[in-house]
């Protein structure tokens, strides 16, 4: 009877976020990923059935971590009073600034898990869910913008823009991973320059920002 009561209490408090916290702490404390769901659950006094209520495997849990990072980023952004007044460029800048601030708060875990995917994590299985979330969000930005435009020539491709946003995020992620500047100031500069460049190219404006970005990246590489 006492055991049943204990299990009911655990079911009430066990959440997806709690499982993610267990997993990330284990990785950081042990310097390696858990090997078996059974041992992981036993260590944290939960059942395998409870684990599988949220994730089908550790691989699914790792994907869930990145999805939660993105969901939290959107929640922070959209809770801002100014968010709805932002244009698309401002929304993308805010998205990246907020996302990388969150990653910086979890840098030890992120570096550990992504450096196993070197030299470039863009094809990492754990990022598949994040890719879908990013592309859906950015495609919606262009969809909303296109509804405001008159005529086909003024409209922009949702597919092209969303794919460009994903490639851009992977570039920034790799840049952030290698960034040794105080408070990752160089990443902030890279975000500003790369977002402005993509929007300038997408809007068919002059290419001065491309040269500016190129000079910055060259300087960072040679520093």
N, C-alpha and C positions, 0 to 999 in steps of 0.2 A: 504493500500500500504506500509506504514511504517512497519506494523506488518510482512508483507510478506518479506520485505527486512531484518528485524531482524532475521526471521527464516532462511533465506538463509545464513546469516552470521554465525549463530550458526551451521548450517549443515556443513559449510566449516571447522569449527574449532573443532567440536565435534568428538572425537576419542575414541577408546576403552581405551587407556591409561588415557584419561581425565575422563572417567566414573569411572575407577578404583581409580583414585585420589580422586574424589568426595566421593566414598564409604569409602575408608580407612580413610579419614579425618573425615567423619561423625562418624565412629566407635570410633575413638580416642577422638574426642571432646565430644561425648555424652555418651561414656562408654557402648554403646549397639549397636546392629545391627539395621539398618533401618527396619521398620515393613512392609511398603507398598511401592510398586513401584510407585504408584500414588503420594504419599506424597513426596517421594524422588525426583521424577522428578519435581514436582511443586517447591520444595525448590531450585532446581538448574536451574530453568527456561528452562527446556527441556520438550519434549513431551514423552509420554510413547512409541510412535512409534519409536522415536529416540533411546530410551533405548533398545527396542527389536531388533533394527538393529544389536546390538552387543551381547546381552545376553538374554536368555529366562526367566531368573529369577535371584534372588539374589544368589541362590545356584550356578547357572552357572557363575555368576560374581566372586564368591569366588574361584571357580575352575580356572577361567581365571587369577586370581591374581597369583596363584602358577605356572601356565603355563608361564606367563610373567616373573616371577622370573627365571625360568629355561631358557627361551629363552634369557633373558638378560645375564645370566651366560655364555651360549654358545657363545654369540656375543663377550663378553669381552675376553673369552679364545681364540677364533678363530681369533681375531684381533691381537693377540700377534704374533710377528715374529717367535718366537721359537716354537709355537704350533705344526706345522707340523713335527718337528723333534723329538717330544716327543714320547716315547714308551707308551704302554697302562697304565703302573703303574703311569707314570708321568702325563698322561692325567687325570686319576682318582683323583690323588692328587690335581691337578689344579682345576678340576671340584668342588671338595668338598670345597677347600679353598675359591674359588671364590663365590660359592653358599652361604656359611655361612657368608662370608663378607657381601653379599647382605642382608641376613636375619638379621644380626646384625644392619644394617642400618635401618631396619624396625622392630626392635625387639618388640616394644610396640604393634604393630598390630599383629604380628605373635604369641606372647605369649597370647594375648587376645583371638584370634580366636581358637588356638589349645588347650588352657586349658579348653575350653568347651568340648573337646574331651577326657579328661583324663579318665583313667590313661595312655593310649597309643594311639596316633593319627593314627596308621598305617592303620586302617580301616576307617578313616574319609572320607566321601564322597568328601569333597573339595580337597582331595589329589589324587583322581582317575586320573585326567589328568596328574598330576606330575608323578605318577607311570608309566603311559604309556610312557611319554617322557624319563624318566630315563632308562626304560627297552629297549626302541628303541635305545637310544644312546649307551648303554653298549653292547647290542647285536651286533651293527654295529662294535664296537671295536673288538670283538671276530671274527666276520665274516671277517674283513680285515686281522686279524692275521692268521686265518685258511687258507686264500688264499696263505699265504707265506709258509705254512708248507707242507711237503711231507709225505703222509701216514696217514691213519685214526687214528693211535695210538697217533700221535702228535697233533691232532686237539682237540679243547675244545668245550664243549657244550655252545651254545649261550643262551639257556634257563636257564641252571644252573647258569651261570655267571651273567646274567641280573637279575635273581631273588635274587641272593646273594647281588648284588649291591643295590637293593631296600631295602632288610632287613638291610643291613649295613647303608644306609642312614637314615632309621627310628631309628636305634640305635643311630646314631650321632645326629639326631634331638632331641631325648629325652635327650641325654647327654648335648647338647647345651642349651636346655630349663632350665636345672637344674644347669648350670655352673655359678658360682659366682666369678670366677677368673678374675683378671684385663685383659681387652681386650680379654677375653675368650681364654686365653692362653691354658687352659686345653683342650678345644675343639680342638685346633690345634694339640696338642699332640695326642689326641684320633684319629684324622683323620689320622695322619702319621702312628700310630701303627696299626690301624685297616686295612688300605689299604695295608700296607706291609704284614700283616698277611693273608689277603684274597688272595693276589697274591702268597704268598709263599705256601699256601695250594693248590691253584689252579694249581700251577706249580709243585706240589709234592716235594717241597724243605723242609729242616728240620724245626722242629716245635719250635725252640728257640723263635721265635717272638710271638708264641701263649702264651708261659710262660711270656714273657715280657709284652704283652698286659694284661694278667691276673693279674700280679703284679700291673700294673698301675691302672687298674680298682678297684682293692681291696684297694689300697692306697687312691684313690679318694673317694671311698665309706666310708672309715673309717675316713677320714680327718674331 
